[in-house]
Amino acid sequence: MCFKFLSLQVDWLKSLPPRPETILSMMYAAASWALSLSLFSSIVVTLNYAVRRKCPVLIAVPCVMILSFVFCFGILFILNQLKFVPPAQSSGKTMGGSGIILSNSLSKNETAVVLLNGTTEPLGPRVVAIPGQPLLYQRSSTYNMELPSVPFRDDTPWFLKNLSIDIRLNGEMFQRKFSEGFFSFLLYVGSLIFLLCSLGYLFKGSSWSLANLFLASLAFCGVISLLTFLNSPEMQEIIGSFLRNFLPLSLALPVLFIGFGGLVNLYSLLRFAAARRSDDD
């Protein structure tokens, strides 16, 4: 039963020894996740600002690329050094006392289980609250009664959920490339930043700056999802079998980023030249 499994999980968590490094590791994981998000969002904001202020492209884009790379490299360097810092000693955090409520959320339409003796006796007496039914008291978890499973589900919209997963995986890829060496990090992150900066022409698609910002944000979300797809083990195997001895697998994605970014920049340049020619005519 779901309740028995949940009780065993609570009992297992109780038996874990205190881990003083838990807070530091959580902060490290959160900072790595935030690094990927801040990199993409900062490029969107700075390019949008440069277009609105009509900054020269030959000055704005290289500055954004250099600052973005230095920012990403510096944060990853600091995070990599923090892994070797011994954490402060702290005591283990208790999971709760008598009357702890096990539920997915605070919504009134969720099934909840109240452990009357708390985590000290997870298999002991409990009260089960099922929506639309009276409260049910159980003397122990061995009480034979079929109950609906507790709906521990996530109500987050699928778009935000998938985006958060893609950002987290992209942050892990940044860490992996950083651990492989500076050249590998420069090749991957530098080509990715070049690709993102080449999408700056999207900020000139409309006279309404908010619409341009929304369109560019969607394009950046598409790039993040594409990165997750291309970095998956299945796609890496397909790309490796396709390239074979023609190109190393580690250079496949950087070459793709640079090639696609170059085509976009060429299109933007030809479009600018055509607009200047029509204005002269």
N, C-alpha and C positions, 0 to 999 in steps of 0.2 A: 504493500500500500504506500501511497504517497506520504502519508503522515509518518509511517514507520521509517521510511527513508530519510525524511526530514529530521526526525529525532536522532537517527544514527549520525547524520551529518553534524548536528549540533553537538552531539557527544564527542565526535571526532575533533571538532574545532576546539572543544574544551581541553582535549588531551595534548594539543600542540604546545610546545614550549614557547616562552616569550621570545619574540624576535625584535631586538632593538633596531635592526636595520629596516624594518618594514616601512616606517614613515619616510626614510630617506629614499628607499626604492620607489615608493609611490610618488614622491616628488620628482624623482628622476624620470619616471615613465610619463608623468603629466607634463613635465617640461619638454620632453621629446615630442609628445603629441602636439603641444602648443607651438613648437618650433616649425613644424610643417604647416600648420594653419597660419601662423604669422608670416611665413615666407610668401605664401600665395596671396594672402590678403594685403600685405604691404606692397607687393608689386602692383596689384590692382589699384590701390589707393594712390600710389605715387604716379603711375602712368596716367590715371584719370586727372590728377592735379596738374601734371605737366601739359596735358592736352588742353585743359581749361585755361591755363595761364599762357598758352601758346609758346611754350619753351622750344627752342631749336631741337629737332629730333637727334641730330648728330651729337648733341651735348647731353640731353636728358637720358636717352636710352643707355649709352655706355655708363653713365653715373649710376643709374638704377641697377644695372647688371653688376657692377663692381661692389656697390654697397650691399646688395642682396647676398652676394657670395661671401663677402667678408663677415656680414652679420651671421649667416648660417654656419660658417666655419668657426667663428669665435664662440658661438653658443655651444656647438658640439664639442669644441675643445674644452670649454669649462665643464660641461656635463661629464666628459670623459675623465677629467681630473677628480670630479666629485665622487666617482665610483671608488676611489682609493682612500677617501676620507673616512676614518672610523666614526660611526654614529654615536651619539650620546646615549648613555645607558638609560633605559626606561623600563618600567614594569609592564607586564602584559595587561591588556585592556579586557575587562570582563564583558561578557556578552549580555548581561542583564540579570536581574534578580527575579523574585517571585512575581508571577503575573505577566511575564514577557509575552507580547503579542507577535505571532508569526503571520504576516500577511504581505500581499504584494504592494499595497498602497493604503492610503487612508480613505479610500473611496468607500462609500456605504454599500456598494454592490459587489464587494469582494468577500470571499470566504476567508475567515480568520480562525486561528487556533491560539488559545490562551493557555500557556503552561502555568498551572497554579503554583508549582514548586520551582519554577524557573529552570535554568539550565543545569542546576544541580541534580535534577531528576527529570530528564526529558521524556522518559517513558512512563512517568507518573500521571496523576490526575490532570485532566484538561477540560476546557470548555470550548466547544466548536460552535462558531456562529456562521450559519448558512443564510444567505439573503432570502427573505420570505418565509423563514421557518423559525420556530422557537429555539432558544439556546439548548444545546445538547451537552450534558455532562457525561464524561467518561472517567471511570476510576483508574484505568490504565490503557495503554495503547494496544493491549492484547484483547480489548473488548471487541467482540466479533460483530461488526456492523459495517455495511457498505456505505461509504460516504463519497461524495463527489470530490474529485481531485482539486487541490487548491490551485487556482489559476494564476500561477506565478508567470505572468506574461508581461511583455514590454509594450506599452501603448505609444511609444515614440513613432512618429511618422516614418515611413520607409525611406523617404528621401534623406532625411536627416540622419537616420540610422546608417544607411549605406555610405553617406558622405563622411560620417565620423569614422567608420571602419576604414575607408580609403585613406583618410588623413593619417590614421594611426599606422597603417601598413606603410605608407609613404615615409613617415617619420622613422620607422624601423629600417627602411631601406637606406635612408640617410646615415643612420648609425652604422649600418653594415659597410657602406662605402667608405665611411670615415675610418673604420677599423682596418680596412684593407690597405690604406695608405693615402697620402695626399694626392698622388696622381690619379688614382681611381676616383677619389672624391671630386677632384677638379673636373675630370672628364664627364662624370655623370651629372653632378649638380650644375656645373657651368653650362653644359649643353641644354639642360632643362631650363635654366634661367634664360638662356638665349631664346629658346622656344617660347617661353611665356612673354618675354619682352617683344617678340616679333608680332604678338597679337595686339599690339598697341593701336593698330589701325581700326580696331573695333570701337574705340572710343570716339571715332570721327564719323561713325555711320549715320548719326542723327544729330539734329540741332538740339535735342533734349538730352542734357548731360546725364540725367537719372536713367533714361532708357539705355544709354551707352554703357553706363556702369552695370546695369542689370544684365545686359547682353554679354559683357566681358566676364562677369561673374559666372554666368552659365557656361561660357567657354572654358573657364578655368576649372569648373567642376567636372566638365567633360575630360579635361586633361588629367585630372586626378584619378578619375575612374579608368581612363586608358592606361595610366601607369600601373594601377593594380592589376589590370588584365594582362599587360605585357610582362610584368614581373612575376606572374604566377608560374609555378613549376611546369605546368603543362605547356604553356606558351613558350617558356624558355627552352623546353625540349624540342618543340616544333621549330623554333627559330634556329636552334643549334643544328638540327638535322637538315634544315634548308640551306644554311650557310656552309656547313661542313668545314672545309679547310680554306674557304675563301676569305673569311673574316672571323676573328676571335669573338666569342659570344659576349665578352665584356665590352666590346666596342659596338655591338649591334644597336643597342638603344641610343647611345650618344650620337652615332652616325645618323640614325633615324631622326633624332631631335634636331640636329644641325641641318640636315637636308630639308626637312619640312619647314623649319624656321627660315632657311634661306629662300625657299620658294615663296613663303608668305611675304618676306621682305621684298623680294623681286616683284611680286604682284603689287605690293603697296607702292613701290617706286614707279612702276609703269603707270599705275593709276594716278599718281601725283603728276607725272610727266604729261599724261593725257589731259588732266585738268588744267595744267598750266598752258598747254597748247591751245585748248579751247578758249581760255581766257584771253590769250593773245589774239586769236582770230576775231 
